[in-house]
């Protein structure tokens, strides 16, 4: 995931604290894999964003 795409998807998360934590997690994950996470992990990252964006559209966010 390119940084531009990451920032675009993070901007869709209205809860700034959550967006900050997601950003921190993904940057650490990126460092762990030298900016090239395996394909299956990239898929999981996309699923996480899909879920966060879907929850945002529903108007409620809870874990």
LOVO-436554 format. One record per residue (C-alpha): residue number from 0; residue in three letters; y, x, z. Coordinates in steps of 0.02 Angstrom, whole numbers, padded with zeros to 5 digits. Layout:
(NUM, "Ala", (Y, X, Z))
...
//
This chain:
(0, "Unk", (00000, 00000, 00000))
(1, "Unk", (00167, 00070, -00050))
(2, "Unk", (00307, 00080, 00078))
(3, "Unk", (00411, -00045, -00022))
(4, "Unk", (00269, -00171, -00017))
(5, "Unk", (00242, -00137, 00168))
(6, "Unk", (00424, -00169, 00208))
(7, "Unk", (00427, -00326, 00100))
(8, "Unk", (00276, -00398, 00189))
(9, "Unk", (00343, -00348, 00360))
(10, "Unk", (00508, -00433, 00321))
(11, "Unk", (00413, -00598, 00304))
(12, "Unk", (00363, -00586, 00488))
(13, "Unk", (00505, -00667, 00584))
(14, "Unk", (00448, -00605, 00756))
(15, "Unk", (00531, -00434, 00759))
(16, "Unk", (00426, -00371, 00904))
(17, "Unk", (00267, -00414, 00811))
(18, "Unk", (00333, -00336, 00650))
(19, "Unk", (00376, -00176, 00744))
(20, "Unk", (00202, -00165, 00821))
(21, "Unk", (00118, -00199, 00653))
(22, "Unk", (00227, -00065, 00571))
(23, "Unk", (00183, 00061, 00708))
(24, "Unk", (-00003, 00021, 00694))
(25, "Unk", (-00004, 00039, 00504))
(26, "Unk", (00094, 00202, 00508))
(27, "Unk", (-00028, 00275, 00634))
(28, "Unk", (-00173, 00215, 00527))
(29, "Unk", (-00092, 00295, 00376))
(30, "Unk", (-00075, 00460, 00469))
(31, "Unk", (-00256, 00451, 00523))
(32, "Unk", (-00314, 00441, 00342))
(33, "Unk", (-00182, 00556, 00266))
(34, "Unk", (-00096, 00409, 00178))
(35, "Unk", (-00259, 00363, 00089))
(36, "Unk", (-00357, 00238, 00194))
(37, "Unk", (-00526, 00189, 00123))
(38, "Unk", (-00531, 00037, 00009))
(39, "Unk", (-00614, -00074, 00139))
(40, "Unk", (-00478, -00033, 00267))
(41, "Unk", (-00344, -00071, 00137))
(42, "Unk", (-00430, -00240, 00114))
(43, "Unk", (-00423, -00271, 00302))
(44, "Unk", (-00238, -00229, 00304))
(45, "Unk", (-00206, -00356, 00166))
(46, "Unk", (-00307, -00487, 00261))
(47, "Unk", (-00203, -00455, 00417))
(48, "Unk", (-00042, -00481, 00320))
(49, "Unk", (-00113, -00638, 00237))
(50, "Unk", (-00154, -00710, 00408))
(51, "Unk", (00016, -00665, 00480))
(52, "Unk", (00107, -00741, 00332))
(53, "Unk", (-00002, -00897, 00338))
(54, "Unk", (00033, -00920, 00524))
(55, "Unk", (00219, -00898, 00489))
(56, "Unk", (00215, -01035, 00358))
(57, "Unk", (00125, -01151, 00478))
(58, "Unk", (00272, -01135, 00598))
(59, "Unk", (00169, -01082, 00749))
(60, "Unk", (00103, -00913, 00797))
(61, "Unk", (-00026, -00887, 00931))
(62, "Unk", (-00170, -00772, 00966))
//
